[in-house]
Amino acid sequence: MAKKNPDYAPKSPRGRPHDVVALVFDYVEDAIHVLVAALLVIAGGFVLWSVIATIGAELTKPADPLTFATKILDKGLVLFIIAELLHTVRVTIQERTLVVEPFLIVGLIAGVRRLLLVTAQAAEEGAKFQWNPQGIEISVLLALVLGITVALILWRRFYGRRSSTDE
């Protein structure tokens, strides 16, 4: 009879056909994770190359420092998002479970990134702030960032890192 513990997965006798199918699915799942990780590394390389090319292009011609900083900040935050997603894939492969915290961090970085871009666009010289498109977007982004921050704090408080005595 199986234990009543929800973490306990009943094992079947060795040599059963569904054990082989489960093993094949494990290998396929790992292969997909490795493929996603490889694609993230390639995407990170392209973004990094784009940052270097942008710096080179902006240094050869006179440019507005605010526009230059906005471009570099935008691409730098995309690199952070890619790195955090790569970390999430690594943790998923190691722990064989989906971890929530890195996704909250990626959402937080993406929200802050977009919020910084919208405020930088609203602050550009000659640009006039309009409440209808920009103000509503800034308000929604602020609510999103605050909501994800609260969710991250609650997650860490109630389900976060366990002490070494719990393991």
C-alpha positions as CSV (number, residue, x, y, z in Angstrom):
1,M,0.0,0.0,0.0
2,A,1.3,3.5,-0.9
3,K,2.2,5.9,1.8
4,K,-0.2,8.8,2.4
5,N,2.7,11.4,2.0
6,P,1.9,13.7,-0.9
7,D,5.6,13.9,-1.8
8,Y,5.8,10.1,-2.1
9,A,5.6,8.8,-5.7
10,P,4.8,5.1,-5.7
11,K,7.4,3.1,-7.6
12,S,6.5,0.3,-9.9
13,P,8.3,-3.0,-10.2
14,R,11.5,-2.9,-12.4
15,G,11.2,-3.8,-16.0
16,R,7.8,-2.4,-16.6
17,P,7.2,-0.7,-20.0
18,H,6.0,2.6,-18.5
19,D,9.4,2.9,-16.7
20,V,11.1,3.0,-20.0
21,V,8.6,5.5,-21.4
22,A,9.2,7.7,-18.3
23,L,12.9,7.5,-18.7
24,V,12.6,8.5,-22.4
25,F,10.5,11.5,-21.4
26,D,13.1,12.5,-18.8
27,Y,15.8,12.5,-21.5
28,V,13.5,14.4,-23.9
29,E,12.7,17.0,-21.2
30,D,16.4,17.4,-20.4
31,A,17.2,17.8,-24.1
32,I,14.6,20.5,-24.4
33,H,16.0,22.3,-21.4
34,V,19.5,22.1,-22.8
35,L,18.2,23.4,-26.2
36,V,16.5,26.3,-24.5
37,A,19.6,27.1,-22.5
38,A,21.7,27.1,-25.7
39,L,19.2,29.4,-27.4
40,L,19.4,31.8,-24.4
41,V,23.2,31.8,-24.6
42,I,23.0,32.6,-28.3
43,A,20.5,35.4,-27.7
44,G,22.7,36.7,-24.9
45,G,25.6,36.8,-27.3
46,F,23.6,38.7,-29.9
47,V,22.5,41.2,-27.3
48,L,26.0,41.6,-26.0
49,W,27.3,42.1,-29.5
50,S,24.5,44.7,-30.0
51,V,25.6,46.6,-26.9
52,I,29.2,46.7,-28.1
53,A,28.1,47.8,-31.6
54,T,25.9,50.5,-30.1
55,I,28.7,51.8,-27.9
56,G,31.1,51.9,-30.9
57,A,28.5,53.6,-33.1
58,E,27.6,56.2,-30.5
59,L,31.2,57.0,-29.7
60,T,32.1,57.8,-33.3
61,K,29.4,60.4,-33.7
62,P,28.1,63.2,-31.4
63,A,25.0,61.9,-29.7
64,D,22.7,62.9,-27.0
65,P,23.9,61.4,-23.7
66,L,20.3,60.6,-22.5
67,T,19.6,58.7,-25.7
68,F,22.9,56.8,-25.4
69,A,22.3,55.9,-21.8
70,T,18.7,54.8,-22.6
71,K,19.9,52.5,-25.3
72,I,22.7,51.0,-23.2
73,L,20.4,50.6,-20.1
74,D,17.7,49.0,-22.3
75,K,20.0,46.4,-23.7
76,G,21.8,45.9,-20.4
77,L,18.5,45.0,-18.7
78,V,17.6,42.6,-21.5
79,L,21.0,40.9,-20.8
80,F,19.9,40.7,-17.1
81,I,16.6,39.1,-18.2
82,I,18.4,36.5,-20.4
83,A,20.9,35.7,-17.6
84,E,18.0,35.2,-15.1
85,L,16.1,33.0,-17.5
86,L,19.3,31.0,-18.1
87,H,19.6,30.6,-14.3
88,T,16.0,29.5,-14.1
89,V,16.6,26.8,-16.7
90,R,19.7,25.6,-14.9
91,V,17.8,25.4,-11.6
92,T,15.0,23.6,-13.3
93,I,17.4,21.0,-14.7
94,Q,19.1,20.5,-11.3
95,E,16.1,20.4,-9.1
96,R,13.7,18.7,-11.6
97,T,11.0,21.1,-10.7
98,L,9.8,24.5,-11.8
99,V,11.0,27.3,-9.4
100,V,8.8,30.3,-9.0
101,E,11.2,32.9,-7.6
102,P,13.4,33.4,-10.8
103,F,10.2,34.1,-12.8
104,L,9.2,36.8,-10.4
105,I,12.6,38.3,-10.6
106,V,12.5,38.3,-14.5
107,G,9.0,39.9,-14.3
108,L,10.4,42.5,-11.9
109,I,13.4,43.3,-14.1
110,A,11.2,43.5,-17.2
111,G,8.7,45.8,-15.5
112,V,11.5,48.1,-14.2
113,R,13.1,48.1,-17.7
114,R,9.9,49.2,-19.4
115,L,9.2,51.8,-16.7
116,L,12.6,53.3,-17.1
117,L,12.2,53.4,-20.9
118,V,8.8,55.1,-20.7
119,T,10.0,57.7,-18.1
120,A,13.1,58.4,-20.2
121,Q,11.0,58.9,-23.3
122,A,8.7,61.2,-21.4
123,A,11.7,63.2,-20.1
124,E,13.3,63.7,-23.5
125,E,13.8,67.3,-24.6
126,G,11.0,68.5,-26.8
127,A,8.7,65.6,-25.8
128,K,5.6,66.7,-24.0
129,F,4.1,64.4,-21.3
130,Q,0.7,63.1,-22.2
131,W,-1.4,61.6,-19.4
132,N,-3.5,59.4,-21.7
133,P,-0.9,57.0,-23.2
134,Q,2.2,57.6,-21.0
135,G,0.6,58.3,-17.6
136,I,-1.6,55.2,-17.8
137,E,1.3,53.0,-18.9
138,I,3.5,54.4,-16.1
139,S,0.7,53.8,-13.5
140,V,0.1,50.2,-14.7
141,L,3.8,49.5,-14.7
142,L,4.2,50.9,-11.2
143,A,1.4,48.7,-10.0
144,L,2.9,45.7,-11.7
145,V,6.4,46.3,-10.2
146,L,4.9,46.8,-6.7
147,G,2.7,43.7,-7.1
148,I,5.6,41.6,-8.2
149,T,7.7,43.0,-5.4
150,V,5.1,42.1,-2.8
151,A,4.7,38.6,-4.3
152,L,8.5,38.1,-4.2
153,I,8.7,39.3,-0.5
154,L,5.8,37.0,0.4
155,W,7.3,34.1,-1.5
156,R,10.6,34.4,0.3
157,R,9.0,34.8,3.6
158,F,6.7,31.8,3.4
159,Y,8.3,29.5,0.9
160,G,11.7,30.9,0.4
161,R,15.2,29.6,1.1
162,R,15.1,26.9,3.8
163,S,17.8,26.8,6.4
164,S,20.3,24.0,6.4
165,T,18.5,22.3,9.4
166,D,15.4,21.8,7.3
167,E,17.2,19.9,4.5
